[in-house]
Amino acid sequence: MKKIVLTGGGTAGHVTPNIALLPRLQELGYEVSYIGSYDGIEKKLIADCGIPYKGISTGKLRRYFDVKNFSDPARVIKGYFEARSALLKVKPDIVFSKGGFVSVPVVHAAHRLNIPVICHESDMTPGLANRLCLPVSNVICCNFPETVRNLPEGKAVHTGTPIRAELLKGDRKKALEFTGLKDDKPFLMIIGGSLGAQAVNEAVRAALPKLLETFHVIHLCGKGKTDSSLTETQGYVQYEYISEELPDLFALADVVISRAGANAICELLALRKPNLLIPLSAKASRGDQILNARSFESQGYSVVLEEEAVTTEALVAAVTELLENRESYADAMAKSPVKDSILIITDLIEQEAEKAKGKER
């Protein structure tokens, strides 16, 4: 039995690509285990998949002052030895890391045990956790072609991000039944992640009267962010969070407004959905969403409005232009050089695992 350990956590974006790989890995005959944090979001998501899970201690590596900076290094060291113990018990052929701070001790423990490591970077520029893992990784999978040029030659491969197969199997009729909307206008969907995006929510609600002249609007607002005053608005439906019905809503959507997190925009690319990206402001992040969005814009996949530039007029003009030219955006996305990220990545996993076995012989 071939064995693989997956790792990554802290946010759903560091877990769902690993979940997307599971069916193919199991088809290839891999026994899959997961190493994550004691109680991070990854624990619940992986438990739902029925995969053996080992929790380890983890600490965040901050680039700013925080009193936890004095205690977290000890947690990382503890996590390293817990990861080492778990790897010695499982004896995997390879480790695949999707990033997040929990992955750092796992990747370094695997390297010290001569277990090959493949890591995946979703954003245009690697975050701190992945930067700590890159030197000891055998292969670095990248989401953007620009990223490959800025990483060690011979290590980086443009693979795109694994997308869950069920997202591609949505049913438009089921979405119409679920939302209760009529099929007499184009559909605009707004999606800001599980926590929502308050600035995007406010911009959409301010523009809602204008948007409803052209579209039916499906608004995924985030937990606790629905607006009760809009409940009876004709042509508008809002939800805190959608899971099971999400593929159906994507199938219904003609245009999508989204943040520019790497996983979210790769789902839009795979689904060929014309999209308006409103990246998280550089004031509230390290600016990775802005870089992600500009890359998609340069490839003809998206229209970008930075948060500070969002007005009702700009928002309405952007989604109207996307609707009118949706075929050109869909055609550009269809020409993406990455056709099947899951197959590309699992082929790399097979190759690196085989190389390691060849060295042992």
Helices and strands as residue ranges (DSSP letters): E 2-7, G 12-14, H 16-27, E 30-37, H 41-47, E 53-56, G 67-70, H 72-90, E 94-97, H 103-112, E 117-121, H 128-133, G 134-136, E 139-142, H 145-148, E 156-158, G 165-169, H 172-179, E 187-191, H 198-214, E 216-220, G 228-230, E 236-239, H 246-252, E 255-258, H 262-271, E 275-277, G 282-284, H 288-298, E 302-304, G 307-309, H 312-324, H 326-334, H 341-360
